[in-house]
Structures are given as C-alpha cells and as structure tokens.
Amino acid sequence: MAFMESPHKPADPKRIGDVRIPAVKGLSDDLYRLMNLSLVDITCMRRGIESAYVAIRSSEKAIAGSTELLRRARR
C-alpha cells in the first residue's frame, strides 16, 4: 500500500473532528475508519496529557507561592 501524494502538510487540527489519517491506496473503508478512530483516540489522549501537564505546572506554582507566603507570615 502506498500513501497518496498530498500537495501540502496538514495543519495541526484544532478540533478533534478535523483529525484525519492520510488516504491510503487499497485500504478498505472499514480499516480506514478503524485507523481514523484510533488516531482520534490518540489525539484525545495526547490533549488530555497536555492539559494534565498544564494543571500540574499551575499547581506547582500555587504550592510554591503558598509556601513562600507562609514563610513570610512566620517571620
């Protein structure tokens, strides 16, 4: 199976509904749908991990700020 040529690189989709795998010659519709759904699931997981990372960083900053405030209050 060979990938069909695309004139441009696809942009990073902003919406999950925009996620698509490239067209592949000779791939059955069922397999294409399965691969596309898998890619959508992977994208959802990736975005969830990225969101969790942002939340963890925010929590770490809040903890550092609270610790500093408590240290100053104890003086």
N, C-alpha and C positions, 0 to 999 in steps of 0.2 A: 504494500500500500504506500502511496506517495502523497505527500501534502500538496494541495493545490497552491499555486503561487498567489501571494497577496501583494498588491502594489504598495501597501503601507503597513507599518507595525500598528496593531490595535492599541488604542489608549487604555490605560487602567480604568476599568469601568467603575463609575461612582455608585451605581445601583446594582444589586445582586441580579436583577432581571436582565442586565446588559452583559452578563458573563456568558461567553460562548467559546466552545472549542473551535479550532480551525476546521474547515471542511477537509475530509479525507476521502480520496477516491476509493471506491469499492467497499466502503464501510456501510453496513446495514443500518437502517433507520433506528432499530431497537438498540444497537450497540452505540450509535451516535447519541441517542437520548440518555443512555446509561452513563456514558462518558461525560456528557454535559452536566447531568445531575451530580455526578461525582465532583466535577470542577466547582459547581455551585456550592456544594457542601464544604469543600476545602477552602473556598473563598470565605464562607461564613465563619469557619473555624479560625482562619487567619485574622479576620477582622475582630473576632471575639478575643483572641490572644492579644492583639494590638490594643484593644480597649482595656483589657485587664492590666496590661503593662502601664498604660497611662494612669489608670486608677491607683496602681501600686506606687508609681512615682509621686503622684499627688499626695497619697497617704504618708509616704516617707517625708515629704516636705512639711506636711502638717505636724508630724511627730517631731521633727527637728525644731519647728517653730514653737511647739508647745514645751519641749524640753528647755529651749532657750528662755522662754518666758518664765517657766518655773524656776530656773536657775537664777534669773534676775530677781524674782519675787522673794527668794530665800535670802538674799543679801541684806 
